[in-house]
């Protein structure tokens, strides 16, 4: 089976930088995605890494190390609207299981 | 472009009653997913469709859950009879390709149908 671990909660102040880590144990790993979900809302796509290294999209960056089965999401210049849950998710190459498996999520609270 | 549309947004039923959820994916997306999300948890895959074919339903509790995707567009997820433990948000998502295949790994989610079983 697959397992993903991420911290359950993170708190930071407005304007700061926060890193949300994700470690995974899977077979047939293909890539790591990150999603944001506000309370009562739909999960929305933030980023995707299939290769080692850093991907930057505006204030958000995502990193992947395949050899360490580890990734992180980096949020810079935090804003109050960034308060939400963040999920890492793995996509697998196994035939017939090409869907995303999600972690339990990290609830980010941004304080003034 | 319209996003993934789900209905109803909220449903409250008594246990042992049936319930159905409807999903209209983004136009042109051939892959459709149903996920279940319990409070404080990540979404868990129930079933994935490629066009009208269910290609991954290993996590669908088939004794009480059923799904269909007629004509490869809209989809319906049914629970009969509902149990207390079925209380959750049922999320529908769609994508234009296989998550994990060539592409971005991006799924487009609807806002979900929140089910409360009393």
Interface residues (C-beta under 8 A of the other chain):
Chain A: X4 X30 X31 X32 X33 X40 X41 X42 X43 X44 X45 X48 X50 X87 X89 X91 X92 X93 X96 X97 X98 X99 X100 X101 X102 X103 X104 X105
Chain B: X3 X4 X33 X40 X41 X42 X43 X44 X45 X48 X55 X56 X58 X91 X98 X99 X100 X101 X104 X105 X106 X107 X108 X109 X110 X111 X112
